[in-house]
Structures are given as structure tokens and as C-alpha cells.
Amino acid sequence: MSSMPKILWEAQPRQRMLISCPCFEVFFGGARGGGKTDASLGDWAEHSFTYGKAAVGLFLRRELTQLTEVMARARELFEPIGATWNEAKKTLTMPNGARLKFAYLDNDADAEKYQGHNYTRIYIEEVTNFPSPAPIDLLRATLRSASGVPVGMRLTGNPGGAGHNWVKARYIDPYAAGGKVIWEEDEIEINGVLTKIRLSRVFIPSKLGDNQKLLMSDPTYVLRLKQSGSEALVKAWLEGNWDLIDGAYFDEFTPLLHIISRDYRLAIPKSALIFGAFDWGSAKPFSMGWYAVSDGTWGLPRGALFKFAEWYGRIPAKHNVGLKLNADEVARGIVQRERDLGIQPQYRVADPAIFIQNGGKSIGATMNEAGCSFMRADNKRLSGWQEVHKRLKGITDGQGNIISPMLYFSEDCKDSIRTVPVLQHNKTNMEDLDTEGEDHAADELRYACNSHIWVKESNATPMVNGQLSVPAMTFNQAMKWAKQARNTGKQFYG
């Protein structure tokens, strides 16, 4: 009597969703412990068994050493059924001739090395580690099959990382808005006939609770996670919450505390100190912000900074891609926006790099000639970041809980709100910011905070639940004043 065959691996319900998904592009996961790597290898098993030697796969991370455990897992699953491993080429060949290659992809130059290659499946692990989608976009051109095999890309990742923003915008936001499958359409000419083509992409969430095998085999995993970080961080890990960021540099940033109504702008008195801060960019975005310093009479604590407006020079549909405006165009745009806002800043600060002369007129000099002058900002990084941290944390109670921030953002400052909270620690210097992220608004914020250092006052009047505890003007009074200003047609500030 023959014994029952041994089951090497069996897909769990969420993993089966990935394996059976017909979409061209699938982002799978979004939380720790969701079985992402096994899901990708399970997808390869199905794909390779179906299409045999016509199936050619490529499995990528930013560094090859990061794939060590994945390669070991692939060999563990597939060598018992006759697959062979080539260590030099980092390639697994299935018994039917299908091939899966493991490699690295760090930047555009790496992606260009694959030009001329043909793959039917591409797998990308921890896609949020990629600061830009550019190298991944280049790889899509390698997905083709002369044998007619359906090609596709499978990506996995968690919240956080340098690429958090573009991944969230491409996969998570459409899903959160009720989108299931997103279609991209175009028309091409085939044999003289204009033909409509479509590509689909989808997000399949997988959380720790979907990986019952891990919970049964390692029930203390959740407890270890909870001992590894703050409550908010663990929540992001376990639930795949893309608004709670894994490893955020500015972990003090709390939307309910730091983002306030645009109506506060109308309460800014004429006597308030108004200034601007600027971070230059052309191929990358530039960031211009306008700030008001509170004297404690219009609903914010005395000494608090309020970023009430911004101009962020980014192509909306592109991640971290600038408008490529020249210095004169940017200067004239800043001056025009100040006219529209009805303000005249007492000063503006900018990265000292704009004053460097490289055989010609500097960016700063060109902008000055267009009527937009800047002072050199204090560009110290670590002390500057500490000033930002200090203002975000503001006034605290005895347990370190924030009672009242000393830095606020208008809800209209969407790019600051989008980029600053998700920035990561530098891997080699945890005290600094990872410059691979979209850090332009953060740099501009650093120049602003360095230009107006906050010194904590013993008689500061903190905000409690959105209102000053001993204010000259409460939040409700400020909103009433703002409503009257709107109804009487007043300009931006009083």
C-alpha cells in the first residue's frame, strides 16, 4: 500500500487570491506576517507548472543579499520536486524547464541592464524600499512572450520606506476609495488598425490574521512585534495602516494635532510676523512655504509657527518629478502668489546652495533680479531637524504627551502633509533623515524653523483640545472672526 504524497506547501485563502488573479499588476500584502514571500513563490509554482519552459521569472530586491532567505525558501520548496539550483547565476530551473532568476534592482541603470531580456513574470519584494517607481517602470518593457504566455508583475511590501508615497498613491488610495481593479487604456496601431489595449492593476491586502499557519506555528510572533515598537508603529505593522508609518523620522507628527483648518489664515493679524522659506528644485520639486508667527492673540500659542500656504513644484501625476521651471519663472511665480495671498513677507530664507556661482549668475541672483530676494538659511542638518522635532512636540505634560504643538500646517499645505510624516531615518545615521525620500518640503521646513528658533516660555499658553487654556482669543472666537472676514470680503489677513 503506497503512502500518501507529502504536501510541501499549500496556499492560504489570501495567497490563493494572488495566485488566481488574472490582473497584469498586483500589489500584495501591506502588513507584516501576511505570507507575502510564500504567496509570490506559490504564484511562480502555478505559473511555471502551467507554461513550462516558456515561463521565465525574475525575482528582485534592491540588494541581492536581501534575497538570501527568499532563495533559501525557494530551494526548500522546489528542489524536492526536481528543481535545480545554479549558485553562480542565482537561477532556479524547474523540472519542466521554467526558469526563475534572483537579482537586484537599485536604480535606473540597473533596470537598463535587463533591456533585451524577456520575462513572463517579475516579482519585486519590499517595493516600498524603492524611492522612485522609475526603475520598476523600465522593467515593464521586459514583460513579453513570443509564446503567448500571459505576462505579469507581482509586488509586495509594508507601509513605510522611502517609496511609501508613490506605492500608496498607485495601489492603496484607489483601493481605499472603493476601487477594485484599476484599468489603464491606450490605443496602438496593429496591422494598420487602431486597437484599444488595456492593462489592469489591483491591490490584494494581506494581514497577519490571514496567515494562520504563522500564528499556529509561532504564536508569540505578535507579542514580539508589540515589544518592538510604539503602539502606533505596531498597529501599522499588524493592520497595514498606511497612515501610520513604519520607522517615521517625524514620529511626533499627529494629523489631529498638527493639521488645522484653513480658516486660521483669516485670523492672522496685520501685525503678525510673516516670512517665507524655500528649497530649490528643477528636475526634482521645489518647495516654497509661507509662515506666520503667533503672538498668542489669534487662537494659536504664543511663538507657534503656522505654515499657512505653500507652492510645491511637482508634476501632479509623477512621483518626485519637478516642473523644470527656471529660476526666473519660479521667482515670478512666488511673487505672484504673494500678491494673490495679499501678503508681503518680512523676509525669505533659502538653501545657501542657490547662491553658488558656477561660472555664471547664481540662482539666487537671478531670482533677486525678478523681485524675489532671499537670505541664506541656516543649513545645519542635525540641529535643524532637532528644531523641527522640538516644534512638532511643543509643550508636553509630565509623561511626554503633546499638550500643544508649536508648529501647525494649514489643511491646504497638502504636499507637506503628504511627504513630511512618511520620511524615514537614514540607515547609516539614525539622527539624520533619509535623503532618498521626497524631502523637499522637509528641507524647506528646516530652514523655516532654523530662521525662527523657539525658546520655551514658562508662561506659555498651551492649546487643550483645540483651544487655548488661557487665550487672548479662543479658537471659536478666531473662527467667528474669520467668518466675518469672509462675509465682509476682507483680504487674506486682517
C-alpha positions as CSV (number, residue, x, y, z in Angstrom):
1,M,0.0,0.0,0.0
2,S,1.6,3.3,-1.1
3,S,1.8,6.2,1.3
4,M,0.1,9.5,0.8
5,P,2.3,12.0,-1.0
6,K,3.8,14.7,1.2
7,I,2.3,18.2,0.7
8,L,5.3,20.6,0.6
9,W,3.2,23.8,0.6
10,E,-0.5,24.8,0.5
11,A,-1.8,28.2,-0.3
12,Q,-3.9,30.0,2.3
13,P,-7.1,31.9,1.2
14,R,-5.4,35.3,0.6
15,Q,-2.4,33.7,-1.1
16,R,-4.9,31.9,-3.4
17,M,-6.3,35.2,-4.4
18,L,-2.9,36.3,-5.6
19,I,-2.2,33.1,-7.4
20,S,-5.5,33.1,-9.3
21,C,-5.6,36.8,-10.0
22,P,-5.6,37.5,-13.8
23,C,-4.5,41.1,-13.5
24,F,-1.3,42.3,-15.1
25,E,0.0,44.0,-12.0
26,V,-0.8,43.0,-8.4
27,F,0.4,44.6,-5.1
28,F,0.0,42.0,-2.4
29,G,0.4,42.5,1.4
30,G,0.6,45.7,3.2
31,A,1.3,44.3,6.7
32,R,3.9,42.2,8.5
33,G,3.5,38.5,8.7
34,G,1.0,38.3,5.8
35,G,2.8,35.5,4.0
36,K,3.9,37.7,1.1
37,T,7.1,35.8,0.1
38,D,5.4,32.4,0.1
39,A,2.5,33.9,-2.0
40,S,4.9,35.1,-4.6
41,L,6.6,31.7,-4.8
42,G,3.2,30.0,-4.9
43,D,2.3,32.2,-7.8
44,W,5.5,31.2,-9.6
45,A,4.8,27.5,-8.9
46,E,1.4,27.9,-10.6
47,H,2.8,29.9,-13.5
48,S,5.7,27.6,-14.2
49,F,3.6,24.4,-13.9
50,T,1.2,25.9,-16.4
51,Y,3.5,27.3,-19.1
52,G,6.6,25.1,-18.7
53,K,9.8,26.2,-20.3
54,A,8.0,29.2,-21.8
55,A,7.8,30.6,-18.2
56,V,10.7,32.9,-17.3
57,G,10.7,34.7,-14.0
58,L,12.7,37.4,-12.4
59,F,12.7,37.9,-8.6
60,L,14.1,41.3,-7.3
61,R,15.0,43.3,-4.3
62,R,17.2,46.5,-4.0
63,E,20.1,44.4,-2.8
64,L,20.9,40.8,-3.7
65,T,21.8,40.0,-0.1
66,Q,18.3,40.9,0.9
67,L,17.1,37.9,-1.1
68,T,19.1,35.3,0.8
69,E,16.2,34.0,2.8
70,V,13.9,34.1,-0.3
71,M,16.4,32.0,-2.3
72,A,16.7,29.5,0.5
73,R,12.9,29.2,0.8
74,A,12.6,28.7,-3.0
75,R,15.1,25.9,-2.9
76,E,13.3,24.4,0.1
77,L,10.0,24.3,-1.8
78,F,11.2,23.3,-5.3
79,E,14.3,21.2,-5.1
80,P,12.3,18.3,-3.5
81,I,10.2,18.1,-6.7
82,G,13.2,18.1,-9.0
83,A,14.2,21.8,-9.5
84,T,17.9,22.5,-9.8
85,W,19.8,25.5,-8.4
86,N,22.7,27.3,-10.2
87,E,24.6,29.3,-7.5
88,A,26.7,31.3,-9.9
89,K,23.7,32.5,-11.9
90,K,21.3,32.6,-8.9
91,T,18.8,30.8,-11.1
92,L,16.3,28.0,-10.2
93,T,15.3,25.7,-13.1
94,M,12.1,23.8,-12.7
95,P,11.8,20.1,-13.8
96,N,9.9,21.3,-16.9
97,G,12.5,23.9,-17.9
98,A,10.8,27.0,-16.4
99,R,13.5,29.4,-15.0
100,L,13.4,31.8,-12.1
101,K,16.3,34.2,-11.7
102,F,17.1,36.1,-8.5
103,A,18.8,39.5,-8.9
104,Y,19.0,43.1,-7.6
105,L,17.4,46.4,-8.8
106,D,18.6,49.6,-7.2
107,N,18.3,52.3,-9.8
108,D,17.5,53.1,-13.4
109,A,21.0,51.9,-14.5
110,D,20.3,48.5,-13.0
111,A,17.0,48.3,-14.9
112,E,18.7,49.2,-18.2
113,K,20.9,46.0,-17.8
114,Y,17.7,44.0,-18.4
115,Q,17.0,45.6,-21.8
116,G,16.5,42.9,-24.4
117,H,15.5,40.3,-21.8
118,N,12.1,38.6,-22.0
119,Y,10.2,37.6,-18.8
120,T,6.7,36.3,-18.2
121,R,6.7,37.1,-14.5
122,I,8.5,39.8,-12.5
123,Y,8.4,39.7,-8.7
124,I,9.5,42.7,-6.6
125,E,9.9,42.2,-2.8
126,E,9.5,45.2,-0.4
127,V,8.6,47.6,-3.1
128,T,8.3,50.5,-0.6
129,N,12.1,50.4,-0.3
130,F,12.3,51.9,-3.8
131,P,12.4,55.7,-3.5
132,S,11.1,56.0,-7.1
133,P,9.0,53.8,-9.4
134,A,11.3,54.7,-12.3
135,P,13.4,51.5,-12.4
136,I,10.3,49.4,-11.9
137,D,8.6,51.2,-14.7
138,L,11.5,50.5,-17.0
139,L,11.3,46.8,-16.3
140,R,7.7,46.6,-17.6
141,A,9.2,46.7,-21.1
142,T,10.8,43.3,-20.4
143,L,7.5,41.6,-19.8
144,R,6.8,39.9,-23.2
145,S,6.4,36.4,-24.5
146,A,6.8,35.2,-28.1
147,S,4.9,32.0,-27.0
148,G,1.8,34.0,-25.9
149,V,2.2,33.4,-22.2
150,P,0.2,35.9,-20.2
151,V,2.8,38.2,-18.6
152,G,2.5,40.0,-15.2
153,M,4.2,41.8,-12.3
154,R,3.7,40.9,-8.7
155,L,4.9,43.3,-5.9
156,T,4.9,43.0,-2.1
157,G,5.6,45.5,0.7
158,N,4.7,47.1,4.0
159,P,3.8,50.7,5.0
160,G,6.9,52.9,5.4
161,G,10.1,53.1,3.5
162,A,11.4,55.7,1.0
163,G,8.8,54.7,-1.6
164,H,5.8,54.9,0.8
165,N,4.1,57.8,-1.0
166,W,4.2,56.5,-4.6
167,V,3.1,53.0,-3.6
168,K,0.3,54.4,-1.5
169,A,-0.8,56.6,-4.4
170,R,-0.7,53.9,-7.0
171,Y,-2.2,51.0,-5.1
172,I,-3.6,51.9,-1.7
173,D,-5.5,55.1,-2.3
174,P,-7.6,53.7,-5.2
175,Y,-8.4,50.7,-3.1
176,A,-9.4,52.8,-0.1
177,A,-11.6,54.9,-2.4
178,G,-13.6,51.8,-3.3
179,G,-11.6,50.8,-6.4
180,K,-11.2,47.1,-7.1
181,V,-9.4,46.8,-10.4
182,I,-7.8,49.9,-12.0
183,W,-7.6,49.9,-15.8
184,E,-5.1,51.9,-17.9
185,E,-6.1,52.2,-21.5
186,D,-4.4,53.3,-24.7
187,E,-4.6,52.8,-28.4
188,I,-1.9,51.4,-30.7
189,E,-1.8,50.6,-34.4
190,I,-1.7,46.9,-35.2
191,N,-1.5,45.9,-38.9
192,G,-2.9,49.3,-39.8
193,V,-5.8,49.0,-37.4
194,L,-6.2,51.3,-34.4
195,T,-6.6,48.9,-31.5
196,K,-7.6,49.7,-27.9
197,I,-5.3,48.0,-25.3
198,R,-5.9,47.7,-21.6
199,L,-3.7,46.9,-18.6
200,S,-5.1,46.2,-15.1
201,R,-3.7,46.5,-11.6
202,V,-5.1,45.7,-8.2
203,F,-4.2,45.7,-4.5
204,I,-4.8,42.5,-2.5
205,P,-4.4,43.2,1.2
206,S,-2.9,40.5,3.4
207,K,-2.5,40.9,7.1
208,L,-1.1,38.8,9.9
209,G,-4.6,37.4,10.6
210,D,-4.7,36.0,7.1
211,N,-1.5,33.9,7.8
212,Q,-2.9,31.3,10.2
213,K,0.0,29.0,9.6
214,L,2.4,31.5,11.1
215,L,0.1,32.2,14.1
216,M,-0.2,28.5,14.8
217,S,3.5,27.7,14.4
218,D,4.7,30.8,16.1
219,P,2.0,32.2,18.5
220,T,4.4,34.5,20.2
221,Y,5.2,36.5,17.0
222,V,2.5,39.1,17.8
223,L,3.9,39.6,21.3
224,R,7.4,40.1,19.9
225,L,6.1,42.6,17.4
226,K,4.4,44.5,20.2
227,Q,7.7,44.7,22.1
228,S,9.5,46.1,19.0
229,G,7.9,49.5,18.7
230,S,5.4,52.1,19.7
231,E,1.7,51.3,19.8
232,A,1.1,53.3,16.6
233,L,4.0,51.5,14.8
234,V,2.8,48.1,15.8
235,K,-0.7,49.0,14.6
236,A,0.8,49.9,11.2
237,W,2.7,46.6,11.1
238,L,-0.2,44.4,12.1
239,E,-3.1,46.1,10.3
240,G,-1.3,47.5,7.3
241,N,-2.4,51.0,8.2
242,W,-0.8,53.3,5.6
243,D,-1.5,56.4,7.6
244,L,0.7,55.1,10.5
245,I,4.2,54.9,9.2
246,D,6.8,52.2,9.9
247,G,10.0,53.9,11.0
248,A,8.9,57.5,10.5
249,Y,11.5,60.1,11.2
250,F,9.0,62.7,12.4
251,D,7.0,60.3,14.6
252,E,5.7,63.2,16.6
253,F,3.6,64.3,13.6
254,T,-0.1,63.7,14.5
255,P,-2.7,64.9,12.0
256,L,-5.3,65.7,14.6
257,L,-2.8,68.0,16.4
258,H,-0.7,69.5,13.7
259,I,-3.1,70.0,10.8
260,I,-5.6,72.8,11.3
261,S,-8.4,74.5,9.4
262,R,-7.5,76.8,6.5
263,D,-9.8,79.3,8.3
264,Y,-7.0,80.1,10.7
265,R,-5.4,82.0,7.9
266,L,-8.1,84.7,8.1
267,A,-7.4,85.2,11.8
268,I,-3.8,86.2,11.2
269,P,-3.5,89.9,12.4
270,K,-1.8,92.5,10.2
271,S,0.9,92.9,12.9
272,A,2.0,89.2,12.7
273,L,5.5,88.3,11.5
274,I,5.1,86.7,8.1
275,F,8.1,85.0,6.4
276,G,8.9,82.5,3.6
277,A,11.2,79.6,3.3
278,F,12.4,77.9,0.0
279,D,14.1,74.7,-1.2
280,W,15.2,74.9,-4.8
281,G,14.5,72.2,-7.3
282,S,14.1,71.9,-11.1
283,A,14.2,68.2,-12.2
284,K,13.1,67.5,-8.6
285,P,10.3,69.5,-7.0
286,F,11.0,72.9,-5.3
287,S,9.1,73.8,-2.1
288,M,8.1,77.3,-1.1
289,G,6.3,77.8,2.2
290,W,4.8,80.9,3.9
291,Y,4.7,81.0,7.7
292,A,3.1,83.3,10.4
293,V,4.4,83.6,13.9
294,S,1.7,83.7,16.5
295,D,1.7,86.3,19.3
296,G,-0.9,84.3,21.2
297,T,-3.8,86.6,20.2
298,W,-5.4,84.7,17.4
299,G,-6.0,81.1,18.5
300,L,-2.5,79.6,18.4
301,P,0.1,79.5,21.3
302,R,2.5,82.4,21.5
303,G,5.6,81.7,19.4
304,A,4.0,78.9,17.4
305,L,4.7,78.7,13.6
306,F,1.8,78.3,11.3
307,K,2.5,77.2,7.7
308,F,-0.5,78.7,6.0
309,A,0.4,78.3,2.3
310,E,2.8,76.5,0.1
311,W,3.8,76.2,-3.6
312,Y,5.2,72.8,-4.4
313,G,6.8,72.4,-7.8
314,R,5.8,68.9,-8.8
315,I,4.2,67.4,-11.8
316,P,1.0,66.0,-10.2
317,A,0.9,62.7,-12.0
318,K,4.6,61.9,-11.3
319,H,6.4,60.9,-8.1
320,N,9.1,63.3,-7.0
321,V,9.4,64.9,-10.5
322,G,9.8,68.7,-10.7
323,L,8.2,71.2,-13.0
324,K,11.7,72.1,-14.5
325,L,11.0,75.8,-14.3
326,N,13.9,78.1,-14.5
327,A,14.9,80.5,-11.6
328,D,13.2,83.5,-13.2
329,E,9.9,81.6,-13.6
330,V,9.9,80.3,-10.1
331,A,10.7,83.8,-8.7
332,R,7.9,85.4,-10.7
333,G,5.6,82.6,-9.5
334,I,6.4,83.2,-5.9
335,V,5.9,87.0,-6.1
336,Q,2.5,86.5,-7.9
337,R,1.3,84.1,-5.3
338,E,2.2,86.5,-2.5
339,R,0.2,89.2,-4.3
340,D,-2.7,86.7,-4.6
341,L,-2.4,85.9,-0.9
342,G,-2.3,89.6,0.0
343,I,1.0,89.3,1.9
344,Q,4.4,90.9,2.0
345,P,6.9,88.6,3.9
346,Q,9.3,90.4,6.2
347,Y,12.0,88.0,4.9
348,R,12.5,84.8,2.9
349,V,15.2,82.2,3.6
350,A,16.6,79.6,1.2
351,D,19.2,76.9,0.9
352,P,22.6,78.6,0.6
353,A,23.3,76.4,-2.4
354,I,21.2,78.8,-4.6
355,F,23.9,81.5,-4.1
356,I,26.7,79.3,-5.6
357,Q,28.2,80.6,-8.8
358,N,29.2,78.0,-11.3
359,G,30.8,80.2,-14.0
360,G,27.7,82.4,-14.2
361,K,24.9,84.1,-12.4
362,S,23.6,82.2,-9.4
363,I,20.1,81.0,-9.0
364,G,19.6,83.4,-6.0
365,A,20.9,86.4,-8.0
366,T,18.5,85.6,-10.9
367,M,15.6,85.3,-8.5
368,N,16.6,88.6,-6.8
369,E,16.5,90.4,-10.2
370,A,13.0,89.1,-10.7
371,G,11.9,90.7,-7.4
372,C,12.2,87.7,-5.1
373,S,15.1,88.1,-2.7
374,F,16.3,85.5,-0.2
375,M,18.6,85.4,2.8
376,R,20.9,82.4,3.3
377,A,19.2,79.9,5.5
378,D,21.0,78.0,8.3
379,N,21.5,74.7,6.5
380,K,22.8,72.7,9.5
381,R,21.0,69.3,9.3
382,L,21.1,67.6,12.7
383,S,20.5,70.8,14.7
384,G,17.9,71.9,12.2
385,W,16.0,68.6,12.4
386,Q,16.0,68.9,16.2
387,E,14.3,72.3,15.8
388,V,11.6,70.7,13.7
389,H,11.2,67.9,16.3
390,K,11.1,70.4,19.1
391,R,8.3,72.4,17.5
392,L,6.3,69.3,16.5
393,K,6.5,68.1,20.1
394,G,5.9,71.6,21.5
395,I,4.5,71.8,25.1
396,T,4.2,68.4,26.8
397,D,2.9,67.0,30.1
398,G,5.0,65.1,32.6
399,Q,4.7,61.9,30.7
400,G,5.9,63.4,27.4
401,N,2.4,63.6,25.8
402,I,1.9,66.5,23.5
403,I,-0.4,69.2,25.0
404,S,0.2,71.8,22.4
405,P,2.4,71.7,19.3
406,M,4.4,74.8,18.3
407,L,4.2,74.0,14.6
408,Y,1.0,73.8,12.6
409,F,0.0,73.2,9.0
410,S,-3.0,74.5,7.1
411,E,-5.0,71.7,5.6
412,D,-4.2,73.4,2.2
413,C,-0.5,72.5,2.6
414,K,-1.2,69.1,1.0
415,D,2.3,68.3,-0.1
416,S,3.9,69.0,3.3
417,I,1.2,66.8,4.8
418,R,1.7,64.1,2.2
419,T,5.5,64.0,2.4
420,V,6.8,65.1,5.8
421,P,5.1,62.4,8.0
422,V,6.3,59.5,5.9
423,L,10.0,60.4,5.7
424,Q,12.4,57.8,7.2
425,H,15.6,57.6,9.3
426,N,18.9,57.5,7.4
427,K,20.1,53.9,7.6
428,T,23.7,54.8,8.4
429,N,23.0,57.8,10.7
430,M,19.7,57.4,12.6
431,E,19.9,61.0,13.8
432,D,19.6,62.2,10.2
433,L,16.8,62.0,7.6
434,D,17.0,59.6,4.7
435,T,17.5,61.8,1.6
436,E,16.2,59.1,-0.7
437,G,12.7,60.1,0.3
438,E,10.7,63.1,-1.1
439,D,12.4,65.5,1.4
440,H,11.9,68.9,-0.3
441,A,9.1,70.2,1.9
442,A,11.0,68.9,5.0
443,D,14.2,70.8,4.0
444,E,12.2,74.0,3.5
445,L,10.6,73.4,6.9
446,R,14.0,73.0,8.4
447,Y,15.1,76.3,7.0
448,A,12.0,77.9,8.4
449,C,12.5,76.5,11.9
450,N,16.2,77.4,11.9
451,S,15.3,81.0,11.0
452,H,12.9,81.4,14.0
453,I,14.2,79.3,16.9
454,W,11.6,78.5,19.5
455,V,12.5,79.1,23.1
456,K,10.0,77.6,25.5
457,E,8.4,80.2,27.8
458,S,7.4,79.4,31.3
459,N,4.2,81.4,30.8
460,A,3.3,79.7,27.5
461,T,-0.4,79.3,26.9
462,P,-0.9,75.7,25.6
463,M,-3.8,74.5,23.5
464,V,-6.0,71.8,25.0
465,N,-8.5,70.0,22.7
466,G,-8.1,72.7,20.1
467,Q,-8.5,75.7,22.4
468,L,-6.1,77.8,24.3
469,S,-6.3,77.3,28.1
470,V,-5.7,81.0,28.9
471,P,-6.1,82.6,25.5
472,A,-6.5,86.2,24.3
473,M,-8.6,84.8,21.5
474,T,-10.1,81.3,21.7
475,F,-10.3,79.0,18.6
476,N,-14.1,79.6,18.4
477,Q,-13.6,83.4,18.6
478,A,-10.9,83.1,15.9
479,M,-13.3,81.2,13.6
480,K,-16.0,83.7,14.3
481,W,-13.6,86.5,13.3
482,A,-12.6,84.5,10.2
483,K,-16.2,84.0,9.1
484,Q,-16.9,87.8,9.5
485,A,-13.8,88.5,7.4
486,R,-15.0,86.2,4.6
487,N,-18.5,87.7,4.7
488,T,-17.2,91.3,4.5
489,G,-14.8,90.4,1.7
490,K,-11.6,91.1,3.7
491,Q,-8.3,90.0,2.2
492,F,-6.2,87.1,3.3
493,Y,-5.3,88.5,6.7
494,G,-6.6,91.4,8.8
